[in-house]
Amino acid sequence: MKDQMVIVCSDSLEQQAQLSGQLALHYDNIIGCQLIQVEGMLTDPQSSVMVVSWSQPTAELKLLIDFAVGCKCPLVVMVGDLHKGSIKDFPHANQYVILPFRGDHDLNIWLEHATRLRDNMLAIEKEVQALTQKLDDRKWIEKAKGTLMKMHHIDEEEAYKALRNSAMKSSQPIGQVAKNLMLTFDSIS
């Protein structure tokens, strides 16, 4: 964690200095910046963490949140005027830590938690992507089986066996073979 870059952005220079001082106990690489500088500072989101302190929920704060979440950077948001009603207006609320601004937070714990949230979200996105690919492959396989059954008057098991054998011979996933087959049939038709 010591080598992790921490970017501190605030609408108050006093709060930014206070947060940087707290973080200096646990981190060596702390960079303070203004809203306009954030994009240039966040060169490696995977090895960085952002701490944002804003006096109240504003469009600028939401822009910072969208940017950090889009870059997949762990994020801790501290808001001075935070109340129950304003929390529901924050975008992507399950992907970062949101706290009321207080000087006594142990930010190290919250930065670690923000990193875990980001890692969990990345794992979920990866799993969703894999499941989407499996579903897409299954659709192509079913279409290809149906076409083979219809054209060659074979049963479902034989059609699947033909696809599987073709996949093994070509060293390609069966979903890709089925997709190629269907695209070939579509271009002929």
N, C-alpha and C positions, 0 to 999 in steps of 0.2 A: 504494500500500500504506500510505503514511503516514496517510491518512485512514480507513483500515479500523479498525473497532472490534475490539479483542482482549479477550475475556472470559477471565479467569484464575480457575479454580476449583481449590481444593486442600483436602485434609483436614488440611493443615499450614500454618499461617499463615507460618511461616518459609520454606517452599518457595514459597508464593504470592508473598511479597515478593521472593525471589530471582528467580523467573521474571519477575515484573513489571519488575524492574531490568534483566534481560537484554533483554526486549522493548522497553524504553524507548529503546534504541539505534536501533531501526528503525521504531517506531510511536509516534504521538502520543496515541492514544486507547486507553488500557489501563484496564480496569475489573476490580478484584478482587472476588470475591463468594464466598459460601458456597453449598452445595448448595441450600438452600431459596430462594435469591434468583435462581437461574439463569434460571428461566422469565420472570421480570419483566425481567431484564437483556437478554435476547435478543429485542429488538423488531424487528430487521431482519436475519434470518439470511443474506440474500444479500450483505450488506456487512459481515458480522461473521465472526470466527474464534474458535473456542474452544480454549483450552489447559487441559487437565485434568491435574492431578497427584494421584495417589493412592498411598498407601503399599503397598497390595496390592489384588489384584482382589477386589472386594466387590460386593454387590447394588447399593449406592449408585452405584458406578462404572458398572456395567452400565446402571443407570437413566439416568445422564448420557449415556452413549453412545447409548442408544435415543432419548433426547430430541433430541440434536444431529443424529443421522442422520435422524430424523423431520422435523426442521425444515430439513433439507438445508443445515446449517451446516458449513463445513470444521472439522475436529477433529483436534487433536494430543493423544494420550493418553500420559502419562508415568507409569510404574508403578515404585515402589521395589523391590518384591519380584516381579520378572518373570522367569519361567523358561519353558522350552519348553512344558511341560505346561499352563501357565495360559493361554497365547496362544490355544489352540484353544477355550477357553471364552468368548472375547469375541464378542459379537454383531456382525454386519455387518463382519467384519474387513477386507474389501476396500474399505471406504468411508472410512477414516481412517488416520492414521499412529499407530502404537503404538511407543513407545520405552521403554527402561529409564530411570529417573530418574538423570540425571547433570547436574552443573552446567556441563559444557563443551560441550553441544550448541549448534550454531548454529541457534537456533529459527527464524530468518527463513527459512532454506532449507526447514525442515520445514513451516512454515506455508504457504509457496508450494506445496509438494508436496501438502499436504492440500487446498488450493484446487483444484489440478489434478485430484485424485482425485474431489472433489465435482463438478467440471465434467464429467468423464468419465462419472460415474454419471448425472448429469442428461441427458447426451446419449444414453446407453444407454436410459434410461427413456423418453425422447422417441421414440427409434427403435422400441422395443418397442411403445409406444402406437400409433405410425403403422402398424406391421405388423399389430397386432391389429385396427385399424380396417379395413385393406385386406382382411384375412381375413374379417372380419364382412361387409363390403360384398360380397365375392365370394360368400359363402354366400347373401345375399339375392338377388344377381343370378342365381345358379344356380337358386334356388327360383322366382323370378319367370319366368325363361326356361322352366322346366319347366311351370309353370302356364299360361303363354301358349301354349306348344306344344300342350298337352293341350286347352285350351279352344277355340283357334282353328285347330287342325290345321295349324300352320305348322312349318317346320323351325327348328333352333337359331339359324341365322344370321339369319333373319327376326325371331325373337323378340328377339335381342340388338339388332338394328337398331331395332326398335320402342322398346325401353327407352332406347337411346342418343338417338333422336330426341325422345322425351318429356323426357329429361334436358336436352337442348339447348333445347327450347322453354320449359321451366320454369326454366332457369338453376339447376338443382340437380345435385349429383353423381349419377351413375348408381346408385350404391349406395343413396342416399336415395330415389330414384324407385322402385327395386326394393322397398325396405322398405315404402314407402307403399302400393305396389300389393298386396303380400302382406298387409299389415295390413287393407287395405280388403277383400280377398277373405276374410280370416279373420272380419271382422265381419259379412259377408253370410252366411257359411256357418252 
